[in-house]
């Protein structure tokens, strides 16, 4: 059996990323539809277009290597996407759902940042200049998306927290009111 090389690993990782991007092309529209915040929805829609471009770049790189543009099932992304689907099935509403969607989306971005960072390093080391440039472009877009999600989360998380506090205060006051009634009236 032939000993594997860094190029073999590189191609394997590119195929893994290609499958990841294609899984996301199917998942992102569902997240956009579930988002309550118009800004978050638009962000998902914009990132969907970027994701299609990422898949296209990976096809270009694989073809440039003389490899078929096909994916290798990415189990990690499948798990992250499944967790995102689980979040969307929860009975969270409004800003709380948006906060949950951002959490799921950032898991995706962090996985992609790690994966694109690795393949970019491989391409650079092997002198694959054009591929390295394309991979660096995608890596930067993934980092920008993560940063945008972080910025959005600052407002959305605050809204979710405040909505929860308001609800808890109402529940607490309601419970205290019942307690006073019971105490004052003896029994209820």
C-alpha positions in Angstrom: 0.0 0.0 0.0 1.3 3.5 -1.0 2.3 5.7 1.9 0.0 8.7 2.3 1.4 12.2 1.8 0.4 15.7 2.9 -1.2 16.2 -0.5 -3.4 13.2 0.2 -4.4 14.7 3.5 -5.0 18.1 1.8 -7.3 16.6 -0.8 -9.2 14.7 1.9 -9.7 17.8 3.9 -10.8 19.8 0.9 -13.4 17.1 0.1 -14.5 17.2 3.8 -14.9 21.0 3.5 -16.8 20.7 0.2 -19.3 18.4 1.9 -19.5 20.8 4.8 -20.3 23.8 2.6 -23.0 21.8 0.8 -24.6 20.8 4.0 -24.7 24.4 5.0 -26.2 25.5 1.7 -29.2 23.3 2.8 -29.2 24.4 6.4 -28.8 28.1 6.3 -32.1 28.9 4.6 -33.9 27.1 7.5 -32.0 29.3 10.0 -32.9 32.4 8.1 -36.5 31.5 8.1 -36.5 30.8 11.8 -34.7 34.1 12.7 -36.9 36.7 14.4 -34.4 39.6 13.9 -34.5 41.1 10.4 -30.8 41.9 10.6 -30.0 38.3 11.6 -32.2 36.9 8.8 -30.4 39.2 6.3 -27.0 38.1 7.7 -27.9 34.4 7.1 -29.1 35.2 3.6 -25.9 37.0 2.8 -23.8 34.2 4.3 -25.7 31.7 2.2 -24.5 33.4 -1.0 -20.9 33.5 0.4 -21.2 29.7 1.3 -22.2 29.0 -2.3 -19.0 30.9 -3.4 -17.0 28.9 -0.9 -18.2 25.6 -2.4 -17.4 27.0 -5.9 -13.9 27.9 -4.8 -13.4 24.4 -3.4 -14.6 22.9 -6.7 -12.0 25.1 -8.5 -9.2 24.0 -6.2 -10.1 20.3 -6.5 -10.3 20.5 -10.3 -6.9 22.4 -10.3 -5.5 19.4 -8.5 -6.9 17.0 -11.1 -9.4 15.7 -8.5 -13.1 15.2 -8.9 -15.2 17.9 -7.2 -17.0 15.6 -4.8 -17.4 15.6 -1.1 -16.4 13.2 1.6 -19.1 13.0 4.2 -18.2 15.5 7.0 -19.6 13.9 10.1 -18.5 16.8 12.3 -20.6 19.3 10.2 -23.5 16.8 10.1 -23.4 16.8 14.0 -23.2 20.6 14.2 -26.1 21.0 11.7 -28.2 18.4 13.6 -27.6 20.4 16.8 -28.7 23.6 15.0 -31.9 21.8 13.8 -32.5 20.7 17.4 -32.2 24.3 18.5 -34.8 25.4 15.9 -37.2 22.8 17.2 -37.1 24.2 20.7 -39.9 26.4 21.8 -37.7 29.5 22.1 -39.3 32.7 20.8 -38.1 36.1 19.5 -34.7 37.2 20.7 -34.2 34.0 22.7 -34.5 32.0 19.5 -32.1 34.4 17.7 -29.6 34.0 20.6 -29.8 30.2 20.1 -29.4 30.5 16.4 -26.3 32.7 16.8 -24.8 30.1 19.1 -25.4 27.4 16.6 -24.1 29.6 13.7 -20.9 30.4 15.6 -20.2 26.7 16.2 -20.3 26.3 12.4 -18.0 29.3 11.9 -15.4 28.2 14.5 -15.3 24.7 12.9 -14.8 26.2 9.4 -12.2 28.7 10.6 -10.2 25.8 12.0 -10.6 23.7 8.9 -9.8 26.5 6.4 -6.8 27.6 8.5 -5.4 24.1 8.2 -5.9 23.6 4.4 -4.6 27.1 3.8 -1.4 26.2 5.7 -1.1 23.0 3.6 -1.6 24.8 0.3 1.0 27.4 1.3 3.5 24.8 2.3 3.0 22.9 -0.9 3.4 26.0 -3.1 -0.2 25.9 -4.3 -0.3 29.7 -4.5 -3.6 30.1 -6.3 -5.4 27.7 -4.0 -3.8 29.3 -0.9 -5.1 32.7 -2.1 -8.7 31.3 -2.6 -8.6 29.5 0.8 -7.3 32.6 2.5 -10.2 34.6 1.0 -12.7 32.1 2.4 -11.0 32.0 5.8 -11.2 35.8 6.0 -14.9 35.7 5.1 -15.6 33.0 7.8 -13.8 35.2 10.4 -15.8 38.3 9.3 -19.1 36.3 9.6 -18.1 35.2 13.1 -17.3 38.8 14.1 -20.7 39.9 12.7 -22.5 37.2 14.7 -20.6 38.4 17.8 -21.7 42.0 17.2 -25.3 40.9 16.6 -25.3 38.8 19.7 -24.4 41.7 22.0 -27.8 43.4 21.2 -29.8 40.2 20.8 -28.5 38.5 24.0 -29.3 41.6 25.9 -32.8 41.6 24.5 -33.2 37.9 25.4 -31.9 38.5 28.9 -34.2 41.5 29.5 -37.2 39.6 28.2 -36.4 36.8 30.5 -35.9 39.1 33.5 -39.2 40.8 32.8 -40.9 37.4 32.6 -39.2 36.2 35.8 -40.1 39.4 37.6 -43.8 39.0 36.6 -43.7 35.3 37.7 -42.0 36.3 41.0 -44.5 39.1 41.7 -47.3 36.8 40.8 -46.0 34.1 43.2 -45.4 36.6 46.0 -49.0 37.9 45.5 -50.3 34.4 45.8 -48.2 33.8 48.9 -49.5 37.0 50.6 -53.1 35.9 49.7 -52.6 32.5 51.2 -50.9 33.9 54.3 -53.4 36.6 54.8 -56.4 34.5 54.1 -55.2 31.4 55.9 -56.0 29.0 53.1 -56.9 29.1 49.5 
